[in-house]
Amino acid sequence: MIIKVMMLVLFFGVMIGVGFYCRKNSTDVNGFVLGGRSVGPWLTAFAYGTSYFSAVIFVGYAGQFGWKYGIASTWIGIGNALLGSMLAWRVLGRRTRIMSQHLNSATMPEFFGQRFDSKALKLFASLIVFIFMIPYTASLYNGLSRLFGMAFNIDYIYCIILMAILTGIYVIVGGYMATAINDFIQGIIMLFGIVAVILAVLNSKGGFLAALDGLAQVSDETVSTTPGIFNSFFGPDPINLIGVVILTSLGTWGLPQMVQKFYAIKSEKSITKGTIISTLFAGVVAGGCYFLGGFGRLFSDQVDVKAEGFDAIIPAMLSNLSPALIGLVVILVLSASMSTLSSLVMTSSSTLTIDFIKGTIVKDMKDKKQVLCIRVLIVVFIAISVVLAIVQYKSNVTFIAQLMGVSWGAMAGAFLAPFLYGLYWKKTTKAACLVNFIFGAGFMTYNMLFRSTLPALLQSPINAGAFVMLAGLVIVPVVSLITPKQDANEVDKIFSCYNKKNEVPVTQSLSD
């Protein structure tokens, strides 16, 4: 216990210290929200990765989907690395950085407002962020409950409050730069932690080959009658597995807290390096989490999934590890959760301040007042998420994956297609964006309230989220073709930011 407590005290001390170290960089909106747009590749890549993967992934998704799909759940981690990280950086990174600076936008709703010259789009987008970011934020705490109970035997509520207060301190004091540096530190912990945990858990079952052989002996006739299905290439349910891959991978393209990382990139070299670092990080962390979860059924004698839920699987796998390793796991999950929490509350508070309060409620809002408002709203958002997390914990409303699935699906379904087409296609219209906002957020709300009336495949919030994202890629161009176009001269001015000439080495472009 002394070892575990000392590790926690050291971890929290470093996080708070970084926050106060970075306070000089958070005196204005640009510095507080975007780190002055001067964040290098390592910090940006780790900020992207640690915002991506939280306790929701490690405890909720890894446990649930590892149980359902066996070792094939590793495909989710591979998709996260290739589609959710590498391709996202390649497709969105450069253009997002260039156009967001050209439009002087610090948030995704502000981007929509400037790109399509529409205050209504900005306000609607900020409303969607406000509504659907809260349940996602609340879901972050849930992954910690069983781990803290197992490691420290303390009430989960105290854990929630402690984590919220400490995260709030370094975000409020140090702003984006503090979160970026802490994300880097937390990312290093996550990388080493997940490798150590995988090795320890597999070793407890006789090593990798013995564990794989044991998984081949597992049978569940309610899932499949095929022998060895849980250590097969695609698992027992490849259709629903694809839905999970799409939601958790393509979803990052439309999540404000993820895309906003590209706003702060320092240079072209940072994008190139960041792509590589982010992809490798996702491969190790996400691939490792889902790979570990794939062996969950080997621990069926230690957990009753029907009674305790999927969230109990990963803690059961870790319960027999050494005290030092359990302490590492707790810090690993704390790192994952605090990094994502800091990103979410920063995004929520800055969006509500810049895109809703400024110019709508307060007509003339100076820079210092905006920073103060953002800081106050960080406290408000954290407080609301804590209350929701405690209520959810006490009433056992739903699993982690379902809470996150609804939030991811609504935000990514609403924003992905309009943002992507807005960066690349001049003919994208304001009406198309509005229709997609309504469709994405509306469909996921309907799924949450009237799930049983939908076709069986779309009753899952995971599949519903994947559906609205893919549907948006069709809806936006179709609606754009039949609705009034934006003024051509204005669009040309917006896209002129891509035409600025830069000298490049011959390895990138041959001279005439």
Stockholm file with secondary structure:
# STOCKHOLM 1.0

chainA/1-512         MIIKVMMLVLFFGVMIGVGFYCRKNSTDVNGFVLGGRSVGPWLTAFAYGTSYFSAVIFVGYAGQFGWKYGIASTWIGIGNALLGSMLAWRVLGRRTRIMSQHLNSATMPEFFGQRFDSKALKLFASLIVFIFMIPYTASLYNGLSRLFGMAFNIDYIYCIILMAILTGIYVIVGGYMATAINDFIQGIIMLFGIVAVILAVLNSKGGFLAALDGLAQVSDETVSTTPGIFNSFFGPDPINLIGVVILTSLGTWGLPQMVQKFYAIKSEKSITKGTIISTLFAGVVAGGCYFLGGFGRLFSDQVDVKAEGFDAIIPAMLSNLSPALIGLVVILVLSASMSTLSSLVMTSSSTLTIDFIKGTIVKDMKDKKQVLCIRVLIVVFIAISVVLAIVQYKSNVTFIAQLMGVSWGAMAGAFLAPFLYGLYWKKTTKAACLVNFIFGAGFMTYNMLFRSTLPALLQSPINAGAFVMLAGLVIVPVVSLITPKQDANEVDKIFSCYNKKNEVPVTQSLSD
#=GR chainA/1-512 SS CHHHHHHHHHHHHHHHHHHHHTGGGCSSHHHHHHGGGCBCHHHHHHHHHHHHCCHIIIIIIHHHHHHHHGGGGHHHHHHHHIIIIIIHIIIIIHHHHHHHHHTTCCSHHHHHHHHTTCHHHHHHHHHHHHHHHHHHHHHHHHHHHHHHHHHHCCCHHHHHHHHHHHHHHHHHHHHHHHHHHHHHHHHHHHHHHHHHHHHHHHHHTTSHHHHHHHHHTCCBTTTBCSTTGGGSSSCSCHHHHHHHHHHHHHGGGGCHHHHHHHHTBCCHHHHHHHHHHHHHHHHHHHHHHHHHHTTGGGGTTTCCHHHHCGGGHHHHHHTTSCHHHHHHHHHHHHHHHHHHHHHHHHHHHHHIIIIIIBTTTBSSCCHHHHHHHHHHHHHHHHHHHHHHHHHHHHHTCCCHHHHHHHHHHHHHHHHHHHHHHHHHCTTCCHHHHHHHHHHHHHHHHHHHHSGGGSCGGGSSHHHHHHHHHHHHHHHHHHHHHHSCCCCHHHHHHHHGGGGCCCCCCTTTCCCC
#=GC SS_cons         CHHHHHHHHHHHHHHHHHHHHTGGGCSSHHHHHHGGGCBCHHHHHHHHHHHHCCHIIIIIIHHHHHHHHGGGGHHHHHHHHIIIIIIHIIIIIHHHHHHHHHTTCCSHHHHHHHHTTCHHHHHHHHHHHHHHHHHHHHHHHHHHHHHHHHHHCCCHHHHHHHHHHHHHHHHHHHHHHHHHHHHHHHHHHHHHHHHHHHHHHHHHTTSHHHHHHHHHTCCBTTTBCSTTGGGSSSCSCHHHHHHHHHHHHHGGGGCHHHHHHHHTBCCHHHHHHHHHHHHHHHHHHHHHHHHHHTTGGGGTTTCCHHHHCGGGHHHHHHTTSCHHHHHHHHHHHHHHHHHHHHHHHHHHHHHIIIIIIBTTTBSSCCHHHHHHHHHHHHHHHHHHHHHHHHHHHHHTCCCHHHHHHHHHHHHHHHHHHHHHHHHHCTTCCHHHHHHHHHHHHHHHHHHHHSGGGSCGGGSSHHHHHHHHHHHHHHHHHHHHHHSCCCCHHHHHHHHGGGGCCCCCCTTTCCCC
//
